[in-house]
Amino acid sequence: MKFIKYVLIFTLLQLLLNVNIFAFEKVGTTSFQFLKVIPTARAVAMGGAYSTIGVGSESIFWNPAGLTTVSNFDAAVSYLDWFMDATQYSFSAAYKVEGIGTIGIMGMMADVGEIKETKVSYLGYQNGVYNPGLTGNTFNPKSIVFGLSYAKDLNDRFTFGLNLKYAYEDLIYYGKGAIIFDGGMLFKTGFKSIVVGASIRNFGQEIIYLDKNYPLPQTLNIGISAYLFSDDNSLFAKLQDHSLLLSTDIIQPRDYNQQYAVGLEYSFSKMLYLRSGYLFNDDNKGINLGAGISYKGTNVDYAFSNHGDFLGSVHRISISVSLK
């Protein structure tokens, strides 16, 4: 077990070095941009500070090590009302196999809606009416990703998880697919409720479009979280039925400068949740807000994100069901 733990830590450090090299590349230089969109409401409401607090099958999308929080079976679906009539759908499910670990599946589809086809040959005046190039036809590009996950507790403090995914982007006249890997780890420090963790997402081969190579949107997260107050193991105060979770992440995208995320989650009686988060060093994002309700294993979460005057607001809804 110790050997495996050291191998995982060494691998993460190697990936960290690689990501730091890629950090000097510029915005817009990576392919498969839909993989960067966070589908789940709770993660967005926390500003993306989610590498150490993801629970249930939804953690597949952020840090697969969080799958070990599944006690029996968990399934979730999410809907995202994205920019300019685009939508995104996702699902995840995980099942814990005693003595083996937790096995999960996931899928996500991005739908940009119908686009009117234009051609230069149609441009100009036709029967006295100007045509901006419309052919009368429409097309509907889509992007999908689906995969398998595995996570296991190596001991009472250290957890790791892995994703194997296949992503395909349909550009109508040209499409490309790729096999992609995610990996993550969590470490419970044993001091109060402090948890540290790291995840790397979208690690894989470069995508070749015609005669040019474009890397995947590889992203590294390193985070730490703790309860400021709760009914057990909080940093400052012990309160019955009330808790306040603080989570922070350092985020290093492959095609952007380093970012910093901070999120807060207030809970009353582990039934009602209020959340807020902020992502620093981002051109478009503002404050994120969210709320959730949990009752007898069913969770409904909502998130609101402000992306500025031009892009406007974005709404997400997630529903999950857990069986003990």
N, C-alpha and C positions, 0 to 999 in steps of 0.2 A: 504494500500500500504506500509506504513512504517513497519507494522508487517511482511509482506512478505519479505521485504528487509532485515530485521534483521534476519529472519529465514535463508535466503539464505547465509548471511554472516557467521552466526554461523555454518551452515553446512559446508561451505568451510573451516573454521578454524579447524573443527573436521577432515575433510579429510586431511588437511595439517599435522596435528599431526600424522595421520595414515601413511602418506607417509614418514615422517621423520623416523618412526620406520622401515619401509621396506627398507630404504636407506642403511642399513647395510648389506643387502643381496648381493650376488655376481653376476657377469656377467654370463649369461646363465642359470639362475634359473627360468625364467618365460616362459610361454607357448605362443602360438599364436604370434610369433615374427613378422609376416607380418603386424600386426597392428601398429608396431612402424615406418613403412616406410611412409614417407610423400609423398602423391601422387601429390600435386599441385606445379607447377613450381615457382610461386611467393614466396611461403612460403620457399622453399628451397633456392632460390636465396638470400633471406634475412637471411640466416643462421639459420632459425628456430625461429627467434625473431618475432613471428607472433601472439601472443595471443591478442594483442590490435589493429591490423591493418587488420585483415581478413575482406573481404567484399564479398557480394554476396553469392551464394549458396556454393561456395568453403569453406567458413568459417565453414561449418559443420565438416570438417575434423580436425579443430584446436580449434576453440572456437565457439560453436553454437550461442552464443550471437550476433555474427556478422551478423546473418541472418536478423536482423532488418534493415540492410542497403539496403535490397531489396525493391525497391519502388513499384514494381508490380510483375514481373516474371523474374526469372533468372535461367539459366541452364548452366552447364559446364561439359566438359569431359577432362580427362588427360591421357597421356601415359608415362610410365616410362620404359626406357631401363636399367634394373637392372643388377646385377652381373651374370656372367657366363651363358649368354643366357636366364636368367629369365626376365620376363616382368610383368608389373602391369598396370591394367586399372582401371579407376574410373569414376564415373559420379555423378552428384548432380543436384538437381533442388529445387527451392523454390518459393512459392507464398504468397504474402501478402494479408491477409483477413482483411479488415477494421473493427476495433473494437474488433478483436479477437487476432491477432498477425500474425506471419509469420510461415508457415508450410513448412517443407522441407523433401525430400527423398534423400537417398544416397546409393551407392553401390560401392564395390571395389573387384577386383579379382586379385590374385597373381598366376602366371603360371610359374613354374620352368622348363618347357619344358620336353622333353622325356628323360627318364633315362633307361639305359640298365639293364635288370634284371640279377643278378648273384646268383648262389647257390653253396654251398660247394660241393654238389654231382657232379657238372659239372667241378670241378677244377681238372686239371691234363692233362696228355697227352692223346689225342684221335687220333688214326690213325697216330701216329708219330708227331702230331701237338699239341703244348701246348695251353690249353684253360684256361684263367684266371677265369673261372667260369661263362662265358656268356651262357645264356639259349637260346638266340635268340629272346626273348620277350622283350618288352619295357613297361613302365608304365609312367603315367603323373600325379603326385600329384598336387592338386590345393587347394587354400584357398580363401574363399569368406566371405564378410561381407555386410549386407544391413540393412537399418534402417530408422526410422522416426525421425523428429526433430520438435521442437517448440521453438520459441523465441518471446519475447515481451518487449517493452519499458515500464517500470513501471512509469517513469516520463521522463522529458527532459534530464536527466543525467544518469540514472541507467537502465541497460538492463541485462536480463538474458536469457539463452538458455539451452535446454536439448536435448539429443539424447537417443533414445532407439534402440539398435542394436542387430542383431543376427549374430554371426560369426561361421563359420564351417571350420575345417581343415581336408582335406582328405589326409590321409597318406597311401592310397591304402589298406593296411592290417588292418588299424585301423583308425577310424575317430572320431572326437569329435566336439560338438557344444556347444555354451554358449550364454546366454543373457547378454548384456553388456550395461553400462550406461556411458554417458559423461555429463558434466555440465560446464557452464561457465558464467561469468559475465563481464560487462564493465561499467566503471564509467568515465564520462566526468567531469573533475575537474572544468571546468569553467574558468581556468586560461590559457589564450592563447589556444593552441591546444593540451594541455597535456591530455592524456587518460591513465588510468590504468586499468588493467584487470587481470583475472585469469581463468584458465580452468583446469579441471581434466578429463583425458581420460582413457578409458578402466577399469572402476570400475565394479567389479562383482565377481562371484563365482570362486573358484579355479577349475582347470581342472584336472581330475583324469585320468592318463594313467596307466593302469594295477593296481598296488597297491600303486602308489605314487601320491601326490598332487602337482600341479604346479600352482602358482598364475598367473593372467593375467599381461601384461606389463603396469601396472598403471603408469601414468605420470602426474605430476603437473607442470603447467607453471604459473608464475607470471610475468607480464610485464608492461612496461611503454613506451609510444611513444609520439613524438611531431615533428612538422615541425620546422626545424632550420630557414628556410626562405621559404616564399610562398606569395601568393597574399592576404592572410588574416590570422590573428591570429597566426603569426609565432613568434618564440622566439626572433629572433635577427634582421631580416630585412624583409621588404616587397618588393617583386619583382614581376613584372607582367610576367606571362607566365613561370616562373621558380619556382620550389619548391625542397626542400631537406628534406626527412623524415628520422628521426632517430628512431630506435626501439630496445629495449633491453628486454631480457627475462632471468629469472632464471628458470632453468629446473631441476626438481628432478625426475628422472626415478626410478622405483622400483628396478631395477637390476643394477644400476650403480651409481657412485658418482655424486654429484651435478655438473651441467653444466651451462655455461653462453653463451648466444647467442647475437650477435650484428649485426644489418643490416642497410643498407643505401639504399634509393631509390631516385634517381633524376628524375624529370619529366619536360618535356618541353611541354608547352601548353596543358597539360593533354592528350597528344597523344602519346608521345614517353617516354619510361621509361628505365632507366639503374639502375641495382641493384647489390649489393655486400653484402656478409655476412660471418660471421665466427662463428663456434661453438667451444668454449674453453673447455678443459678437455675431449677430445674425442680421442680415439686411432687411428682412421682411417681418419677422415675428415680433409680436408684442406680448401682452399678458395672456396667460392661459388660465381658464377657470373650469371647474367641473364639480359634479356631485354624483353620489351613488347611493343606492339602497341595497341592503343585503338582508335576505330573509330565508331561513331554512334551506341554505345551499344555493339559492338563486340570487344572482347579482345583476343589477341594471346600472350602468354607468353612462354619464353624458359628459362631453367636453366641448368647450367653446374656445376657439383660437382666433386672435386678431392678427391679420397679416397686413395691416396698413390700409391706406386710402385706396390704392389701386386694386389690390387683390381682394380686399374685404375680409369677411369672417368665414370661418370653416366650422362645421358641426360634425361631431362623431357620436355614435351610439354603440355600446357593447352590451351583450347579454351573455352571461355564463351560468352554467349549472354544475354543481359539484355533488357527487355521491360519496358519502363517508364509508 
